[in-house]
Amino acid sequence: MQSMTQDEVEAVLAHEVSHVANGDMVTMALIQGVVNTFVIVLSRVIGHLVDRTVFKTERGHGPAFWITSIIAELVLGILASIIVMWFSRQREFRADAGAARLVGSGKMIAALQRLAGTAEEALPDQLHAFGISGGRAGISALFMTHPPLEKRIEALRSGRI
């Protein structure tokens, strides 16, 4: 923030205020909870089906149930993370739009451009951990909490958000 102008800092704060106004933390916690519930229930159903149909266990649950359930939880948990991260990226676009309404799109674009420039210089570890700069490609992009800065800037410029 020390390298930002007052307008850019206002835009960053407006972005965060927009997260609060939109209830993003509550929404993300609820989405994560619902998705986790599906992961647990579906993994147990898969484990039960494998135990009964493949291994013909008739009473209780055999080792196949537990092994299959654990493997299904891991696989479904990864898929669930992709879904939750997609929602997170959409919330970032909404927070950008909210900030643009509060302080103007020019200030928000300037703040994102400053972050993009700072990201190229290497963000401090505390900020790098948030994944705000994007820049990942391929499968790892599915697990990003924030869309790439270039896409956020483009969305603001085009008025799509």
C-alpha positions in Angstrom: 0.0 0.0 0.0 3.0 2.3 0.5 3.6 2.3 -3.3 -0.1 3.2 -4.1 -1.6 6.6 -4.5 -4.5 7.6 -2.3 -7.0 6.9 -5.1 -5.6 3.4 -5.5 -5.8 2.8 -1.7 -9.4 4.0 -1.8 -10.2 1.5 -4.5 -8.7 -1.3 -2.6 -10.6 -0.4 0.5 -13.8 -0.1 -1.6 -13.1 -3.5 -3.0 -12.9 -4.9 0.6 -16.0 -3.0 1.7 -17.8 -4.5 -1.3 -16.8 -8.0 0.0 -18.4 -7.1 3.3 -21.5 -5.5 1.8 -22.0 -8.6 -0.4 -21.6 -11.0 2.5 -18.9 -12.8 0.7 -17.3 -14.5 3.8 -20.7 -15.9 4.9 -21.5 -16.9 1.4 -18.2 -18.7 0.9 -18.5 -20.4 4.3 -22.0 -21.7 3.4 -20.9 -22.9 -0.1 -17.9 -24.7 1.5 -20.2 -26.3 4.1 -22.8 -27.5 1.5 -20.1 -28.8 -0.8 -18.3 -30.6 2.0 -21.6 -32.2 3.1 -22.1 -33.5 -0.5 -18.5 -34.8 -0.5 -19.0 -36.8 2.7 -22.5 -38.2 1.8 -21.5 -39.1 -1.8 -18.3 -40.8 -0.6 -20.2 -42.9 1.8 -22.8 -43.8 -0.8 -20.0 -44.8 -3.2 -18.2 -46.8 -0.5 -21.5 -48.6 0.4 -22.2 -49.4 -3.3 -18.7 -50.8 -3.9 -18.8 -52.8 -0.6 -22.2 -54.3 -1.4 -21.9 -54.9 -5.2 -18.3 -55.6 -5.8 -17.2 -57.3 -2.6 -20.7 -58.7 -1.7 -20.5 -57.7 2.0 -23.9 -58.5 3.5 -23.6 -57.3 7.1 -22.0 -54.1 8.3 -19.3 -52.5 6.4 -16.1 -54.3 5.3 -12.7 -52.8 4.6 -13.8 -52.0 1.0 -16.3 -49.5 2.4 -13.7 -47.6 4.3 -11.0 -47.7 1.7 -13.4 -46.7 -1.1 -15.0 -43.9 1.1 -11.6 -42.4 1.8 -10.5 -42.5 -1.8 -13.9 -41.0 -2.9 -13.6 -38.3 -0.3 -10.1 -37.3 -1.6 -11.3 -37.2 -5.2 -14.6 -35.5 -4.5 -12.8 -33.1 -2.2 -10.5 -32.0 -5.0 -13.5 -31.5 -7.3 -15.3 -29.6 -4.6 -12.4 -27.3 -4.2 -12.5 -26.5 -7.9 -16.2 -25.5 -7.5 -15.6 -23.4 -4.4 -12.6 -21.6 -6.0 -14.8 -20.8 -9.1 -17.3 -19.2 -6.8 -14.5 -17.3 -5.1 -13.3 -15.9 -8.4 -16.8 -14.8 -9.2 -17.1 -13.0 -5.9 -13.9 -11.1 -6.7 -15.4 -9.8 -10.0 -18.4 -8.7 -8.0 -16.3 -7.0 -5.4 -14.4 -5.2 -8.2 -17.7 -4.0 -9.7 -18.9 -2.8 -6.2 -15.6 -0.9 -5.8 -16.0 0.6 -9.2 -19.5 1.8 -8.2 -18.2 3.3 -5.0 -15.1 5.1 -6.2 -15.2 4.8 -10.0 -13.9 2.3 -12.4 -10.8 4.4 -13.2 -9.6 4.2 -9.6 -10.2 0.5 -9.4 -8.5 -0.2 -12.7 -5.5 1.9 -11.5 -5.3 -0.1 -8.3 -5.4 -3.4 -10.1 -2.7 -2.2 -12.5 -0.6 -1.2 -9.6 -1.0 -4.6 -8.1 -0.1 -6.2 -11.4 3.1 -4.1 -11.6 3.9 -5.0 -8.0 3.3 -8.6 -8.7 5.9 -8.5 -11.4 8.4 -7.1 -8.9 7.5 -10.0 -6.6 4.9 -9.5 -3.9 5.9 -9.9 -0.3 5.2 -13.4 1.0 2.2 -12.2 3.0 0.5 -10.9 -0.1 1.6 -13.7 -2.4 -0.2 -16.2 -0.3 -3.5 -14.6 -1.1 -3.1 -15.4 -4.7 -4.3 -12.0 -5.8 -1.9 -11.7 -8.7 -3.1 -14.7 -10.6 -0.6 -15.7 -13.3 -1.0 -19.4 -13.0 -2.0 -21.4 -15.9 -3.3 -24.9 -16.6 -4.9 -27.0 -13.9 -3.5 -24.9 -11.1 -5.6 -22.0 -12.4 -8.7 -24.0 -11.3 -7.5 -23.7 -7.7 -7.0 -19.9 -7.7 -9.1 -17.9 -5.3 -8.7 -14.7 -7.4 -9.0 -14.3 -11.2 -5.9 -13.1 -13.0 -5.5 -9.3 -12.6 -5.5 -8.9 -16.4 -9.0 -10.5 -16.6 -10.3 -8.3 -13.8 -9.0 -5.2 -15.5 -10.5 -6.3 -18.8 -13.8 -7.0 -17.2 -13.9 -3.5 -15.6 -12.9 -1.8 -18.9 -15.5 -3.7 -20.9 -18.2 -3.0 -18.4 -19.1 -6.7 -18.1 -19.2 -6.5 -14.4 
